[in-house]
Structure formats: C-alpha cells, structure tokens
Amino acid sequence: MNQQQDLASAVMKRDRSRSRMRMVTVTVGAASLATAGVVAYNLPGSTHTTAVSGTTTTTPSAQPSAASQQPGDDGGDGAVTVPSGTFGQAPAQATSGGS
C-alpha cells in the first residue's frame, strides 16, 4: 500500500508542477503581448508623403537663409523632392549581358 501512496503523491506533485508552469507561461505571454502593444502604440506614425497629381511634394524641413550658407553650399539640407507620377520608385535596373 505504501507504494501506491508514493505513486499517487508523485502524480499529484507532477500535476501541480504542470499547473504552475502553465500559469507562468500564460502570465509571461500576456505580459509580453501587453508590452508589444505599448511599444506599437508609442511608435511614430508614417512619415511618408504622397505626391498629388500635377504637383511636386517636398518633405517638410527648415530652409537655411542665404546669409547662413557657406560657399559651395547649395542650400539643400537633405529635403527630398519627388516629382508627380514616380511615387518614389527607383528606375528599373538594366540587365547585363551574360557570359
């Protein structure tokens, strides 16, 4: 009879351990899901601009005054101008001849 009690006790301990592990797994999963939601919520929105037909879109940026420009400075501060109809796509690359 003592052997059956030991076996029953071992089975109960195993079940409790599985239950604890399951609870820990669910808790960690829920915490990581909540963290991912907070991170996604705090990420900045889209910074892309869309070209409107017939116009040119320029990303907003402050332009330096002519007095503050250095010789050889074209005044460009990294602003990108996208002509209408291209939607920011690079030109297709030509394929090279095979050898």
ABEGO torsion letter per residue (X at the ends): XAAAAAAAAAAAAAAAAAAAAAAAAAAAAAAAAAAAAAAAAABBBBABBBBBBGBBBBBBBBBBBAAABBBGBAGBAGBBBBBBGAGGBBBBBBBBBBX
